[in-house]
């Protein structure tokens, strides 16, 4: 599977009201945060909750006409001003363990 597919698979597991940083997703799939960001930028699947992937400091993505903060708020994601409150562990996505092959 290519990196775009791996990113897609990881992101769709992030539940509503939770977030992951680009680095969290990268850690799950064995890639760097910039690689994840690049893959997210070419992902055209409308069924992928892209707004749940944020920068390490909690800053939401500014693509899609800046809709991420509104979408996060609608899901009840805790915010501190304009950033996601990354310190609230129950809202930070913990990637499932990779299955042993």
Backbone as a printed PyTorch tensor [residue, N CA C, xyz], in Angstrom:
tensor([[[  0.8510,  -1.1810,   0.0000],
         [  0.0000,   0.0000,   0.0000],
         [  0.8950,   1.2420,   0.0000]],

        [[  0.4690,   2.2750,  -0.6930],
         [  1.2350,   3.5120,  -0.7270],
         [  0.9460,   4.3620,   0.5120]],

        [[  1.7530,   5.3970,   0.7230],
         [  1.6160,   6.2210,   1.9290],
         [  0.2610,   6.9200,   2.0010]],

        [[ -0.2890,   7.3220,   0.8720],
         [ -1.5980,   7.9810,   0.8920],
         [ -2.6480,   7.0110,   1.4300]],

        [[ -2.6040,   5.7800,   0.9900],
         [ -3.5290,   4.7710,   1.4820],
         [ -3.3340,   4.4810,   2.9570]],

        [[ -2.0770,   4.4390,   3.4010],
         [ -1.7940,   4.2000,   4.8170],
         [ -2.3010,   5.3550,   5.6770]],

        [[ -2.0960,   6.5730,   5.2150],
         [ -2.6000,   7.7410,   5.9480],
         [ -4.1180,   7.6920,   6.0010]],

        [[ -4.7600,   7.4060,   4.8830],
         [ -6.2200,   7.3010,   4.8460],
         [ -6.7000,   6.2890,   5.8880]],

        [[ -6.1060,   5.1010,   5.8970],
         [ -6.5160,   4.0570,   6.8380],
         [ -6.3500,   4.5010,   8.2900]],

        [[ -5.2740,   5.2100,   8.5940],
         [ -5.0430,   5.6720,   9.9710],
         [ -6.0350,   6.7650,  10.3570]],

        [[ -6.2530,   7.7160,   9.4810],
         [ -7.0980,   8.8710,   9.8080],
         [ -8.5530,   8.4660,  10.0130]],

        [[ -9.0430,   7.5120,   9.2480],
         [-10.4490,   7.1240,   9.4100],
         [-10.7110,   6.4350,  10.7440]],

        [[ -9.6620,   6.0270,  11.4640],
         [ -9.8610,   5.4040,  12.7810],
         [ -9.9420,   6.4330,  13.9100]],

        [[ -9.6900,   7.7070,  13.6230],
         [ -9.7610,   8.7470,  14.6560],
         [-11.2300,   9.0570,  14.9080]],

        [[-11.7220,   8.7970,  16.1280],
         [-13.1470,   9.0130,  16.3900],
         [-13.5060,  10.4920,  16.5040]],

        [[-14.7620,  10.7980,  16.2860],
         [-15.2700,  12.1660,  16.4410],
         [-14.9630,  12.6610,  17.8490]],

        [[-14.5340,  13.9120,  17.9580],
         [-14.1950,  14.5060,  19.2420],
         [-12.7590,  14.2700,  19.6560]],

        [[-12.0260,  13.4750,  18.8770],
         [-10.6200,  13.1950,  19.1450],
         [ -9.7790,  13.7520,  18.0070]],

        [[ -8.4980,  13.9210,  18.2660],
         [ -7.5760,  14.4040,  17.2440],
         [ -6.2800,  13.6140,  17.3000]],

        [[ -5.4910,  13.7510,  16.2540],
         [ -4.1400,  13.2180,  16.1990],
         [ -3.2790,  14.2800,  15.5260]],

        [[ -2.0360,  14.3410,  15.9310],
         [ -1.1230,  15.2470,  15.2360],
         [ -0.5940,  14.5300,  13.9960]],

        [[ -0.0240,  15.3070,  13.0970],
         [  0.5980,  14.7010,  11.9230],
         [  1.6590,  13.7000,  12.3680]],

        [[  2.3770,  14.0280,  13.4400],
         [  3.3880,  13.1200,  13.9770],
         [  2.7940,  11.8460,  14.5500]],

        [[  1.6270,  11.9510,  15.2080],
         [  0.9470,  10.7600,  15.7280],
         [  0.6110,   9.7970,  14.5890]],

        [[  0.0620,  10.3490,  13.5190],
         [ -0.2900,   9.5140,  12.3650],
         [  0.9750,   8.9140,  11.7720]],

        [[  2.0180,   9.7400,  11.6400],
         [  3.2800,   9.2490,  11.1020],
         [  3.8730,   8.1350,  11.9320]],

        [[  3.7910,   8.2730,  13.2430],
         [  4.3090,   7.2320,  14.1360],
         [  3.5730,   5.9170,  13.9000]],

        [[  2.2950,   6.0050,  13.6820],
         [  1.4740,   4.8110,  13.4650],
         [  1.8560,   4.0800,  12.1850]],

        [[  2.1860,   4.8410,  11.1440],
         [  2.4400,   4.2040,   9.8420],
         [  3.9210,   4.1450,   9.4730]],

        [[  4.7850,   4.6870,  10.3290],
         [  6.2150,   4.6480,  10.0400],
         [  6.6600,   5.7110,   9.0520]],

        [[  6.1260,   6.9110,   9.2000],
         [  6.4740,   8.0250,   8.3110],
         [  6.6790,   9.2830,   9.1530]],

        [[  7.2590,  10.2960,   8.5620],
         [  7.4360,  11.5640,   9.2440],
         [  6.2020,  12.4380,   9.1060]],

        [[  6.0720,  13.4520,   9.9840],
         [  4.8940,  14.3250,   9.9150],
         [  4.7670,  15.0780,   8.5970]],

        [[  5.8780,  15.4360,   7.9840],
         [  5.7940,  16.1320,   6.6900],
         [  5.2790,  15.2050,   5.5980]],

        [[  5.6780,  13.9320,   5.6660],
         [  5.1650,  12.9570,   4.7010],
         [  3.6510,  12.7890,   4.8690]],

        [[  3.2130,  12.7780,   6.1340],
         [  1.7800,  12.6690,   6.4070],
         [  1.0540,  13.8890,   5.8500]],

        [[  1.6010,  15.0760,   6.0880],
         [  0.9880,  16.2960,   5.5690],
         [  0.8810,  16.2880,   4.0620]],

        [[  1.9160,  15.8260,   3.4140],
         [  1.9000,  15.7500,   1.9460],
         [  0.8320,  14.7620,   1.4780]],

        [[  0.7610,  13.6120,   2.1340],
         [ -0.2490,  12.6160,   1.7670],
         [ -1.6520,  13.1720,   1.9990]],

        [[ -1.8360,  13.8890,   3.1050],
         [ -3.1450,  14.4830,   3.3800],
         [ -3.5170,  15.4920,   2.3030]],

        [[ -2.5270,  16.2030,   1.7690],
         [ -2.8140,  17.2380,   0.7750],
         [ -3.2740,  16.6550,  -0.5630]],

        [[ -2.9550,  15.4120,  -0.8310],
         [ -3.3830,  14.8040,  -2.0880],
         [ -4.5490,  13.8380,  -1.8960]],

        [[ -4.9460,  13.6290,  -0.6600],
         [ -6.0800,  12.7570,  -0.3630],
         [ -7.3590,  13.4320,  -0.8360]],

        [[ -8.0680,  12.8120,  -1.7010],
         [ -9.2910,  13.4100,  -2.2420],
         [-10.5470,  12.6770,  -1.7730]],

        [[-10.3870,  11.7870,  -0.8240],
         [-11.5090,  10.9900,  -0.3320],
         [-12.3360,  11.8170,   0.6430]],

        [[-13.5750,  12.0780,   0.3130],
         [-14.4320,  12.9040,   1.1550],
         [-14.8670,  12.2030,   2.4350]],

        [[-14.6210,  10.9050,   2.5430],
         [-14.9990,  10.1590,   3.7360],
         [-13.8840,  10.1170,   4.7770]],

        [[-12.8320,  10.8950,   4.5810],
         [-11.7120,  10.9530,   5.5150],
         [-11.8550,  12.2110,   6.3700]],

        [[-11.9270,  12.0690,   7.7000],
         [-12.0940,  13.2310,   8.5750],
         [-10.7820,  14.0160,   8.7400]],

        [[-10.3620,  14.6960,   7.7070],
         [ -9.0910,  15.4150,   7.6360],
         [ -8.9330,  16.4290,   8.7680]],

        [[-10.0260,  17.0210,   9.2330],
         [ -9.9720,  18.0630,  10.2600],
         [ -9.5150,  17.5290,  11.6110]],

        [[ -9.5160,  16.2230,  11.8030],
         [ -9.0810,  15.6250,  13.0660],
         [ -7.5720,  15.4630,  13.1470]],

        [[ -6.8520,  15.8250,  12.0920],
         [ -5.3850,  15.8000,  12.0970],
         [ -4.9160,  17.2420,  12.2340]],

        [[ -4.1810,  17.4990,  13.3100],
         [ -3.7540,  18.8570,  13.6450],
         [ -2.2380,  18.9060,  13.8160]],

        [[ -1.7040,  20.0950,  13.8930],
         [ -0.2790,  20.2740,  14.1720],
         [ -0.0030,  19.8890,  15.6290]],

        [[  1.2480,  19.6190,  15.9540],
         [  1.6190,  19.1550,  17.2930],
         [  1.1930,  20.1260,  18.3920]],

        [[  1.1130,  21.4150,  18.0660],
         [  0.7070,  22.3990,  19.0800],
         [ -0.8130,  22.5740,  19.1530]],

        [[ -1.5440,  21.7590,  18.3890],
         [ -3.0010,  21.8220,  18.4150],
         [ -3.6170,  22.7380,  17.3820]],

        [[ -2.7980,  23.3840,  16.5670],
         [ -3.3250,  24.2640,  15.5340],
         [ -3.9940,  23.4400,  14.4400]],

        [[ -5.2600,  23.7110,  14.1440],
         [ -5.9360,  22.9690,  13.0820],
         [ -5.3940,  23.3380,  11.7030]],

        [[ -5.6130,  22.4390,  10.7660],
         [ -5.2380,  22.6830,   9.3730],
         [ -6.0240,  23.8830,   8.8490]],

        [[ -5.4310,  24.6290,   7.9440],
         [ -6.1030,  25.8130,   7.3980],
         [ -6.5880,  25.5810,   5.9670]],

        [[ -6.5200,  24.3480,   5.4900],
         [ -7.0390,  24.0440,   4.1540],
         [ -8.5680,  24.0180,   4.1930]],

        [[ -9.1810,  23.7240,   3.0940],
         [-10.6440,  23.6350,   3.0010],
         [-11.3250,  24.9090,   3.5160]],

        [[-10.7770,  26.0300,   3.1030],
         [-11.3300,  27.3460,   3.4690],
         [-11.4260,  27.5520,   4.9880]],

        [[-10.4970,  26.9580,   5.7340],
         [-10.4470,  27.1890,   7.1830],
         [-11.6000,  26.5880,   7.9630]],

        [[-12.1860,  25.4990,   7.4820],
         [-13.3440,  24.9030,   8.1360],
         [-13.0080,  24.0370,   9.3530]],

        [[-11.7570,  23.6400,   9.5290],
         [-11.4040,  22.6920,  10.5930],
         [-11.8440,  23.1450,  11.9830]],

        [[-11.5970,  24.3870,  12.4160],
         [-12.0250,  24.7670,  13.7630],
         [-13.5270,  24.5920,  13.9890]],

        [[-14.3170,  24.9360,  12.9980],
         [-15.7720,  24.7750,  13.1230],
         [-16.1520,  23.2960,  13.2250]],

        [[-15.5540,  22.4600,  12.3800],
         [-15.8620,  21.0290,  12.4000],
         [-15.4360,  20.3890,  13.7170]],

        [[-14.2830,  20.7920,  14.2310],
         [-13.8150,  20.2710,  15.5210],
         [-14.7650,  20.6880,  16.6380]],

        [[-15.1850,  21.9430,  16.6320],
         [-16.1120,  22.4340,  17.6610],
         [-17.4350,  21.6910,  17.6020]],

        [[-17.9310,  21.4350,  16.3870],
         [-19.1880,  20.7030,  16.2350],
         [-19.1020,  19.2980,  16.8240]],

        [[-17.9100,  18.7130,  16.8260],
         [-17.7250,  17.3750,  17.3890],
         [-17.4410,  17.4020,  18.8910]],

        [[-17.3470,  18.5970,  19.4650],
         [-17.0960,  18.7090,  20.8920],
         [-15.6390,  18.5640,  21.2790]],

        [[-14.7410,  18.7500,  20.3320],
         [-13.3130,  18.6700,  20.6170],
         [-12.9180,  19.8570,  21.4940]],

        [[-12.2310,  19.6340,  22.6260],
         [-11.8710,  20.7420,  23.5110],
         [-10.8460,  21.6740,  22.8690]],

        [[-11.1230,  22.9510,  22.9500],
         [-10.2500,  23.9540,  22.3530],
         [ -9.7470,  24.8960,  23.4310]],

        [[ -8.5990,  25.4670,  23.1890],
         [ -8.0430,  26.5650,  23.9840],
         [ -7.8410,  27.7040,  23.0040]],

        [[ -8.8130,  28.5630,  22.9330],
         [ -8.7590,  29.6280,  21.9310],
         [ -8.9360,  29.0300,  20.5570]],

        [[ -7.9280,  29.1980,  19.6970],
         [ -8.0190,  28.6930,  18.3260],
         [ -7.3260,  27.3470,  18.1430]],

        [[ -6.8230,  26.7570,  19.2230],
         [ -6.1040,  25.4860,  19.1330],
         [ -6.8240,  24.3920,  19.8990]],

        [[ -6.6010,  23.1660,  19.4670],
         [ -7.1150,  22.0100,  20.1910],
         [ -6.3160,  21.8770,  21.4810]],

        [[ -6.9980,  21.5540,  22.5660],
         [ -6.3340,  21.3410,  23.8470],
         [ -5.6960,  19.9550,  23.8290]],

        [[ -4.4440,  19.8810,  23.4020],
         [ -3.7430,  18.6040,  23.2610],
         [ -3.4230,  17.9740,  24.6180]],

        [[ -3.5220,  18.7280,  25.6920],
         [ -3.2300,  18.2030,  27.0190],
         [ -4.3330,  17.3380,  27.5950]],

        [[ -5.4890,  17.3720,  27.0060],
         [ -6.6100,  16.5690,  27.5030],
         [ -6.5360,  15.2000,  26.8550]],

        [[ -5.8490,  14.3010,  27.5280],
         [ -5.4930,  13.0020,  26.9520],
         [ -6.6890,  12.2350,  26.4060]],

        [[ -7.8480,  12.3750,  27.0060],
         [ -8.9800,  11.5910,  26.5180],
         [ -9.4130,  12.0370,  25.1290]],

        [[ -8.9480,  13.1880,  24.6900],
         [ -9.3070,  13.6700,  23.3650],
         [ -8.1850,  13.4960,  22.3480]],

        [[ -7.0300,  13.0390,  22.8020],
         [ -5.9530,  12.8090,  21.8480],
         [ -5.9810,  11.3450,  21.4390]],

        [[ -6.0730,  11.1230,  20.1770],
         [ -6.1810,   9.7800,  19.6260],
         [ -4.9580,   8.9580,  19.9490]],

        [[ -5.1830,   7.7650,  20.4060],
         [ -4.1070,   6.8070,  20.6100],
         [ -4.2240,   5.7700,  19.5100]],

        [[ -3.2200,   5.6880,  18.6500],
         [ -3.3430,   4.7500,  17.5430],
         [ -3.3850,   3.3160,  18.0370]],

        [[ -4.2110,   2.4900,  17.3890],
         [ -4.2390,   1.0830,  17.7710],
         [ -2.8980,   0.4450,  17.4440]],

        [[ -2.5560,  -0.5620,  18.1830],
         [ -1.3070,  -1.2720,  17.9280],
         [ -1.3690,  -1.9130,  16.5430]],

        [[ -0.2600,  -1.8610,  15.8500],
         [ -0.2060,  -2.5080,  14.5440],
         [ -0.3660,  -4.0110,  14.7560]],

        [[ -1.1320,  -4.6330,  13.9120],
         [ -1.3260,  -6.0750,  14.0640],
         [ -0.0780,  -6.8240,  13.6310]],

        [[  0.2090,  -7.8700,  14.3720],
         [  1.3900,  -8.6860,  14.0510],
         [  1.0940,  -9.4950,  12.8120]],

        [[  2.0430,  -9.5360,  11.9110],
         [  1.8260, -10.2900,  10.6620],
         [  2.3090, -11.7010,  10.8130]]])
